[in-house]
Amino acid sequence: MKNMYKDILILFVITLIAGLVLGGVNELTKDRIAEAEAANREKAYMAVFSDASSFQEMDINVEESDYELLAENGYDSFVINSINKAMDASGNELGIVMDVTTGKGYGGDIEFTVGLRNDGTLNGVSLLEINETAGLGMNAEKELVPQFKDKKADVFTVTKTGSISESEIDAISGATITSNAITNGVNACLYYHNYIYGGEENE
């Protein structure tokens, strides 16, 4: 019985020390992790607004009614994580960068940024997190994303037969779900920008 209590005490002490060590490591690394995440987001913002000098996060509360309106127009499983103003060196607003997540990817959530100029032109798209199939959906960064740059359309559609207009996006071969998920997410950003953020809902 004495040995059992001794073993329990030893196990308790080991667990306590391990917990303190892990807590200390977490305390030491959390700032670095936060800094790395912030740097990655800044890089993603610059990827969609390379002519911007700075980005200012906007204090925008996306209402439940906004999401309901988006869903009514076919943009469900969509979350706006943040909206940042893209500013030039003189402090003029060039447009906005939306950090969004769509839950319609083949492998789960896809997080990306979308740069939109004040006139509604899509400045670019940059992926932040994607877990699609290797060799298929994971090719989105090089095959799908570049197609959106510097285009202006109310709605983009995915095609498997080759794009023939500004509003058509060529699907990634073998990854239609990924192609549709990202395109639908981009369309949701356009709808929010045109009809909620600065459009009809705010008039």
C-alpha positions as CSV (number, residue, x, y, z in Angstrom):
1,M,0.0,0.0,0.0
2,K,2.9,2.3,0.9
3,N,4.5,1.6,-2.5
4,M,1.2,2.4,-4.3
5,Y,1.0,5.8,-2.6
6,K,4.6,6.5,-3.4
7,D,4.0,5.6,-7.1
8,I,0.9,7.9,-7.2
9,L,3.0,10.7,-5.7
10,I,5.8,10.2,-8.2
11,L,3.3,10.2,-11.1
12,F,1.6,13.3,-9.7
13,V,5.0,15.1,-9.5
14,I,6.0,14.0,-13.0
15,T,2.7,15.2,-14.4
16,L,2.9,18.5,-12.6
17,I,6.5,19.1,-13.8
18,A,5.5,18.2,-17.4
19,G,2.5,20.5,-17.2
20,L,4.7,23.4,-16.0
21,V,7.3,22.7,-18.7
22,L,4.6,22.6,-21.5
23,G,3.1,25.8,-20.1
24,G,6.4,27.5,-20.1
25,V,7.2,26.4,-23.7
26,N,3.7,27.5,-24.8
27,E,4.3,30.9,-23.2
28,L,7.7,31.3,-24.9
29,T,6.4,30.2,-28.4
30,K,2.9,31.8,-28.5
31,D,4.2,35.2,-29.4
32,R,6.4,33.8,-32.1
33,I,3.5,31.8,-33.5
34,A,1.3,34.9,-33.5
35,E,4.0,36.9,-35.2
36,A,4.5,34.2,-37.9
37,E,0.7,34.1,-38.5
38,A,0.6,37.9,-38.8
39,A,3.5,37.8,-41.2
40,N,1.7,35.2,-43.3
41,R,-1.4,37.3,-43.5
42,E,0.5,40.4,-44.4
43,K,2.2,38.4,-47.2
44,A,-1.3,37.3,-48.4
45,Y,-2.6,40.8,-48.3
46,M,0.4,42.0,-50.3
47,A,-0.2,39.2,-52.8
48,V,-3.6,40.6,-53.6
49,F,-2.7,44.3,-53.3
50,S,1.0,44.7,-54.2
51,D,0.7,48.4,-54.8
52,A,-0.5,49.0,-51.2
53,S,1.8,50.5,-48.6
54,S,-0.2,49.4,-45.5
55,F,-3.4,47.6,-44.4
56,Q,-5.8,48.8,-41.8
57,E,-8.2,46.3,-40.2
58,M,-11.7,47.6,-40.2
59,D,-14.0,47.3,-37.2
60,I,-16.9,45.7,-39.1
61,N,-19.4,43.5,-37.4
62,V,-20.9,41.2,-40.0
63,E,-24.5,40.8,-39.0
64,E,-26.4,37.5,-39.0
65,S,-28.8,39.1,-41.5
66,D,-25.8,39.7,-43.8
67,Y,-25.0,35.9,-43.7
68,E,-28.7,35.2,-44.3
69,L,-28.7,37.4,-47.3
70,L,-25.6,35.8,-48.6
71,A,-27.1,32.3,-48.1
72,E,-30.3,33.3,-49.9
73,N,-28.1,34.1,-52.9
74,G,-26.3,30.8,-52.8
75,Y,-23.4,31.8,-50.6
76,D,-23.7,29.6,-47.6
77,S,-20.8,27.9,-45.6
78,F,-19.0,31.2,-45.9
79,V,-17.4,33.2,-43.1
80,I,-15.8,36.7,-43.3
81,N,-12.8,36.6,-40.9
82,S,-11.7,40.2,-41.4
83,I,-11.8,43.1,-43.8
84,N,-8.8,45.4,-44.2
85,K,-8.4,48.7,-46.1
86,A,-5.6,48.7,-48.6
87,M,-3.8,52.1,-48.4
88,D,-1.3,53.7,-50.6
89,A,1.7,55.7,-49.4
90,S,-0.3,58.9,-49.2
91,G,-3.0,57.3,-47.1
92,N,-5.6,57.0,-49.8
93,E,-7.8,53.9,-49.8
94,L,-7.2,51.7,-52.9
95,G,-9.8,49.1,-51.9
96,I,-10.3,46.3,-49.4
97,V,-8.8,42.9,-48.6
98,M,-11.2,40.3,-47.4
99,D,-10.0,37.3,-45.4
100,V,-12.6,34.6,-45.8
101,T,-13.3,30.9,-45.2
102,T,-15.4,28.6,-47.3
103,G,-16.5,25.2,-45.9
104,K,-17.2,23.7,-49.3
105,G,-13.7,22.4,-50.1
106,Y,-13.2,18.7,-50.9
107,G,-10.9,18.4,-48.0
108,G,-12.7,20.8,-45.6
109,D,-12.3,24.5,-45.0
110,I,-10.4,26.7,-47.5
111,E,-9.2,30.1,-46.2
112,F,-8.1,32.8,-48.6
113,T,-7.8,36.5,-49.2
114,V,-9.5,38.5,-51.9
115,G,-8.4,42.0,-53.0
116,L,-11.1,44.2,-54.4
117,R,-10.5,47.7,-55.8
118,N,-13.0,50.5,-55.1
119,D,-14.6,50.1,-58.6
120,G,-15.2,46.4,-57.9
121,T,-12.3,45.0,-59.9
122,L,-10.9,41.8,-58.5
123,N,-7.3,42.6,-57.8
124,G,-6.3,39.1,-56.9
125,V,-6.8,36.0,-54.7
126,S,-4.3,34.4,-52.3
127,L,-4.7,31.1,-50.5
128,L,-4.0,31.0,-46.7
129,E,-5.1,27.5,-45.8
130,I,-6.1,24.6,-48.0
131,N,-6.2,20.8,-47.4
132,E,-7.3,19.4,-50.8
133,T,-6.1,16.3,-52.6
134,A,-2.4,16.4,-53.6
135,G,-1.9,16.8,-57.3
136,L,-5.5,17.9,-57.8
137,G,-7.2,20.4,-55.6
138,M,-3.8,21.4,-54.1
139,N,-2.9,22.8,-57.6
140,A,-5.4,25.7,-56.9
141,E,-2.6,28.1,-56.1
142,K,-0.9,27.8,-59.5
143,E,-3.8,26.8,-61.7
144,L,-7.0,28.5,-60.4
145,V,-5.9,31.6,-58.4
146,P,-4.1,33.4,-61.2
147,Q,-7.3,33.4,-63.3
148,F,-9.0,35.9,-61.1
149,K,-6.4,38.6,-61.2
150,D,-7.5,42.0,-62.6
151,K,-10.9,40.8,-63.7
152,K,-14.2,42.6,-63.2
153,A,-17.5,40.6,-63.1
154,D,-20.6,40.4,-61.0
155,V,-20.4,36.6,-60.9
156,F,-17.7,34.1,-62.0
157,T,-18.6,30.7,-63.3
158,V,-16.5,27.6,-63.5
159,T,-16.2,25.9,-66.9
160,K,-14.6,22.6,-68.0
161,T,-14.4,23.4,-71.7
162,G,-12.1,26.4,-71.6
163,S,-13.0,30.0,-70.6
164,I,-14.1,32.3,-73.4
165,S,-15.2,35.3,-71.4
166,E,-13.9,37.5,-68.5
167,S,-16.3,35.9,-66.1
168,E,-15.4,32.2,-66.8
169,I,-12.8,30.3,-64.7
170,D,-11.2,27.1,-66.0
171,A,-11.7,24.3,-63.5
172,I,-8.7,22.4,-62.2
173,S,-8.5,19.0,-64.0
174,G,-9.9,16.4,-61.6
175,A,-10.8,19.0,-58.9
176,T,-14.1,20.5,-59.8
177,I,-15.3,20.7,-56.2
178,T,-12.2,22.7,-55.2
179,S,-12.7,25.0,-58.2
180,N,-16.3,25.6,-57.4
181,A,-15.6,26.1,-53.7
182,I,-13.0,28.9,-54.3
183,T,-15.0,30.5,-57.1
184,N,-18.2,30.5,-55.0
185,G,-16.2,32.1,-52.1
186,V,-14.9,34.8,-54.5
187,N,-18.4,35.4,-55.7
188,A,-19.6,35.7,-52.1
189,C,-16.9,38.4,-51.6
190,L,-18.1,40.2,-54.7
191,Y,-21.7,40.1,-53.5
192,Y,-20.8,41.3,-50.0
193,H,-18.7,44.2,-51.5
194,N,-21.2,45.3,-54.1
195,Y,-24.5,44.9,-52.2
196,I,-23.7,44.9,-48.4
197,Y,-20.4,46.6,-47.7
198,G,-20.7,49.5,-50.0
199,G,-23.9,48.8,-52.1
200,E,-27.6,48.6,-51.8
201,E,-27.7,47.5,-48.2
202,N,-25.8,50.6,-47.0
203,E,-27.5,53.2,-49.2
